[in-house]
Amino acid sequence: MSKFKTRAKYKVTQEAKGSNLEMGHLYLYDVPVTYAQVIKPSKKYQSEDTAYQINLFVDKATLTQLEEIGLNKEMAEVGVTKIKKGTNRGQLKYKLDDVNGEYDGMFAAQFSRDTVKRDKAGAFVKNISPLKVVDHEGNEFTQDVGNGSICTVKMFAYRNEENLLVVMLDTVVVLQHVAYNKEDSYYDEELGITIKIGDKPSIDPDLVNDSPKQSKPAKTQAKPSQVSDANDSESDGDPF
């Protein structure tokens, strides 16, 4: 059983009516985080666009809450769930290594916030406001968030035509901060090599792309490598 106690809450702010989708906010409380790129977005894989992203871990009870809410995202069990597609098929999504080892028995997924909205043809639609990051008193938080930090996260949400809840990061509250330990290299499991120089690519946002999931990098405190999610679907009426 996990030593971490988390919980979830979904609050509806707009009921579905006519052509209007149900909208609301999803809250995840007291969640451990890894590979947090929340202060400054980085380039998405094979793109000039950027995104914020963070891995969040929840306990079994919170997973049940999210299943009841109908979250449109697969939560992978640490040390158990394997990658279903791609070059790393059959490997664990979240290995019990020096990054994820203390989260045995928990479930994780990566959540994101794009900085630019584009239509299906790839044309620019609008800029998306920056992710809000604050401390427990609501003051702006500007330090890089390291692996093992504990946060409460607020996400904007809407319910799609399949009655599933699609979410996008809105606010990260840093409750217990672990300083980010910068490294000169990071391992990209998609490429199968350690990158020693250069920018570290981040995830293609779950709310935009419908591509296969990949596993997370194993280097402690490294910035995130490319990850995508095959089980997160996209709504034609995306209001983000």
C-alpha positions in Angstrom: 0.0 0.0 0.0 1.3 3.5 -0.9 2.4 5.8 1.9 1.0 8.7 0.0 -2.6 9.7 0.5 -4.2 11.5 -2.4 -7.7 12.5 -3.5 -9.7 13.9 -6.4 -12.7 16.2 -6.7 -14.6 17.3 -9.8 -16.6 20.5 -9.7 -19.1 21.3 -12.5 -19.1 25.0 -13.5 -21.4 24.7 -16.5 -24.0 22.1 -17.0 -24.4 20.6 -20.5 -27.3 22.3 -22.3 -28.1 22.4 -26.0 -24.8 22.8 -27.9 -22.9 23.7 -24.7 -20.7 21.1 -23.2 -20.4 20.4 -19.5 -17.4 22.2 -18.1 -15.7 22.2 -14.7 -12.5 21.8 -12.8 -10.8 18.6 -11.7 -8.7 18.8 -8.6 -6.0 16.3 -7.6 -4.8 16.8 -4.0 -1.4 16.0 -2.4 0.0 14.2 -5.4 3.7 13.4 -5.9 5.1 14.7 -9.1 8.0 13.9 -11.5 9.5 15.4 -14.6 7.6 18.7 -14.0 8.1 21.3 -16.7 5.7 23.8 -15.2 7.8 27.0 -14.8 8.9 27.3 -18.4 7.4 25.3 -21.3 9.7 23.5 -23.7 9.5 22.6 -27.4 7.2 19.7 -28.2 8.7 16.7 -30.1 9.4 17.6 -33.7 7.6 20.9 -33.3 8.3 24.6 -32.7 5.3 24.8 -30.4 5.8 24.5 -26.7 3.9 22.9 -23.8 3.9 22.6 -20.0 3.7 19.0 -18.6 3.9 17.1 -15.4 3.6 13.4 -14.2 1.1 13.0 -11.4 0.8 9.9 -9.1 -2.4 8.9 -7.3 -3.3 6.2 -4.9 -5.8 3.4 -5.5 -8.7 5.2 -3.9 -8.1 8.3 -6.0 -7.9 6.1 -9.1 -11.4 4.8 -8.3 -12.6 8.3 -7.9 -11.2 9.2 -11.3 -12.8 6.2 -12.9 -16.1 7.2 -11.5 -15.6 10.8 -12.7 -14.9 9.4 -16.2 -11.4 10.8 -16.7 -10.4 10.6 -20.4 -6.9 9.3 -19.6 -5.4 6.0 -18.8 -3.6 5.9 -15.4 -0.7 3.4 -15.5 0.2 1.3 -12.4 3.8 1.9 -11.4 5.9 -1.2 -12.0 3.0 -3.1 -13.6 1.5 -1.4 -16.7 3.4 -2.0 -19.9 3.6 0.1 -23.1 1.1 -1.3 -25.7 2.5 0.3 -28.9 5.6 1.6 -30.5 9.3 0.7 -30.3 9.1 0.3 -26.5 6.1 -2.1 -26.6 6.2 -4.5 -23.7 8.4 -2.3 -21.5 7.1 -0.8 -18.2 5.6 2.6 -18.5 6.7 3.6 -15.0 9.7 1.5 -13.9 10.5 1.0 -10.2 13.7 2.9 -10.5 15.3 5.8 -8.6 12.6 8.1 -9.8 9.4 6.0 -9.4 10.5 3.5 -6.8 8.7 5.0 -3.8 5.5 5.2 -5.8 5.0 1.4 -5.9 1.2 0.7 -5.7 0.3 4.0 -7.2 -1.0 5.0 -10.6 0.4 7.7 -12.8 -0.2 9.7 -16.0 1.2 12.8 -17.7 -0.9 15.9 -17.8 -0.2 19.0 -20.0 -1.0 22.5 -21.1 -0.3 23.6 -24.6 0.8 27.2 -25.2 -0.7 27.5 -28.7 -4.0 26.2 -30.0 -4.2 25.0 -33.6 -7.0 23.7 -35.7 -7.0 20.2 -37.2 -5.1 21.5 -40.3 -2.4 22.9 -38.0 -3.3 26.5 -38.5 -2.7 28.9 -35.6 -5.9 29.7 -33.7 -4.8 31.5 -30.5 -2.2 31.7 -27.8 -3.1 29.9 -24.5 -2.4 31.7 -21.3 0.6 30.5 -19.2 0.2 27.8 -16.5 -0.2 29.2 -13.0 2.3 27.9 -10.4 1.9 29.1 -6.8 3.0 28.1 -3.3 0.6 27.0 -0.5 -0.3 30.6 0.2 -1.1 31.5 -3.4 2.1 33.4 -4.0 3.8 33.0 -7.4 6.3 30.1 -7.4 9.3 30.5 -9.7 11.7 27.7 -8.8 11.9 24.6 -10.9 9.9 21.7 -9.4 12.0 18.6 -8.8 11.1 14.9 -8.7 9.3 14.0 -5.4 7.7 17.4 -4.9 4.1 17.2 -3.5 1.5 19.4 -5.3 -2.2 20.0 -5.5 -3.2 20.5 -9.2 -6.3 22.2 -10.7 -7.3 21.3 -14.2 -9.8 22.9 -16.6 -12.2 20.1 -17.8 -15.0 19.5 -20.2 -17.0 16.4 -20.9 -16.9 15.1 -24.5 -19.5 13.4 -26.6 -18.4 10.0 -25.2 -19.2 11.4 -21.7 -15.5 11.3 -20.8 -13.8 14.2 -19.0 -11.0 15.8 -21.0 -8.6 17.9 -18.9 -5.9 20.6 -19.3 -3.5 21.9 -16.6 -4.6 25.2 -15.1 -2.9 25.7 -11.7 -0.1 23.9 -9.8 0.1 24.5 -6.1 3.5 23.4 -4.7 3.0 22.1 -1.2 6.3 20.4 -0.5 9.2 21.5 -2.8 12.1 19.3 -3.8 14.7 21.3 -5.6 15.4 20.4 -9.2 18.7 18.7 -9.7 19.9 19.7 -13.2 21.9 17.1 -15.2 24.0 17.5 -18.3 22.3 14.6 -20.0 19.0 12.7 -20.2 17.8 9.4 -21.6 15.3 9.4 -24.5 13.7 6.0 -24.6 12.1 6.6 -28.0 15.5 7.2 -29.5 17.3 4.7 -27.3 20.2 7.0 -26.5 21.4 9.4 -23.9 21.3 13.0 -25.1 24.3 14.9 -23.7 23.6 18.4 -25.2 20.6 20.4 -26.3 17.0 21.1 -25.4 14.9 18.3 -23.9 11.7 17.8 -25.8 8.4 17.6 -23.9 5.2 15.7 -24.5 2.8 16.2 -27.4 -0.2 17.5 -25.4 -2.7 14.9 -24.6 -5.6 17.1 -25.6 -4.3 17.8 -29.1 -2.6 14.6 -30.4 -3.9 11.1 -30.5 -0.6 9.2 -30.7 0.8 6.1 -29.0 2.0 6.3 -25.4 5.7 6.0 -24.7 7.5 5.4 -21.4 9.1 8.0 -19.3 12.9 8.6 -19.0 14.7 6.9 -16.2 17.2 9.6 -15.3 16.6 11.2 -11.9 15.5 14.8 -12.2 16.0 14.9 -15.9 13.6 17.0 -18.0 11.0 14.9 -19.7 11.5 13.1 -23.0 8.9 12.5 -25.6 5.8 10.8 -24.4 2.4 10.4 -26.0 -0.9 8.7 -25.0 -2.8 6.4 -27.2 -5.8 6.0 -24.9 -6.6 9.7 -24.6 -9.2 10.6 -27.2 -9.9 14.0 -28.7 -13.2 15.7 -28.9 -14.3 17.4 -32.1 -15.8 20.2 -29.9 -12.5 20.9 -28.1 -13.1 24.2 -26.3 -9.6 24.7 -25.1 
